Amino acid sequence: MRTHTERVFEVAANPEQVWELISDARRLLARMQPRTSVSMDGGDKPIKVGTKVHLVEPNGLKSDWSVVTIIKPKEIRQRIDLGVFDGGIAIVQLTPTEAGTSVRFLTPCVPWPRTWAPVRWGTWPLVLREATRTCERFEQAVRAHVAELTPAVG
């Protein structure tokens, strides 16, 4: 059974402005995880279904994200491959609102479906905590991006 941790929030920007960030994994991850090395197949070309993003974290952990769905500027889904097992699908959905954009982010909790090791070894709370932190970093990254779009008053 795969579960996701969900974060829903609203920002004062239109979906196209938010899309600028979420459709560029390099920019998004630079805000979320600045010490993570990120490269993308196709270099600076716009993403499309099948585009792969390669991550290497400071601790050496590697993962690949493959774009599986793009509905511009509404939704993007990326499959996360952690090498030894499927990390699930991360989903971002944008919905226009009167005040801007509602952003829905679902990040997979990394399960071990065949062994349920986190449940057996009592580490499931750590897995959930990391998924929650990922949601928090995502929201902070989007809010920082929107703040840069908004001219300073005064």
Secondary structure, 3 states (H helix, E strand, C coil): CCCEEEEEEEECCCHHHHHHHHCCHHHHHHHHCCCCEEEECCCCCCCCCCCEEEEECCCCCEEEEEEEEEECCCEEEEEEECCCCEEEEEEEEEEEECCEEEEEEEEECCCCCCCCHHHHCCCHHHHHHHHHHHHHHHHHHHHHHHHHHCCCCC
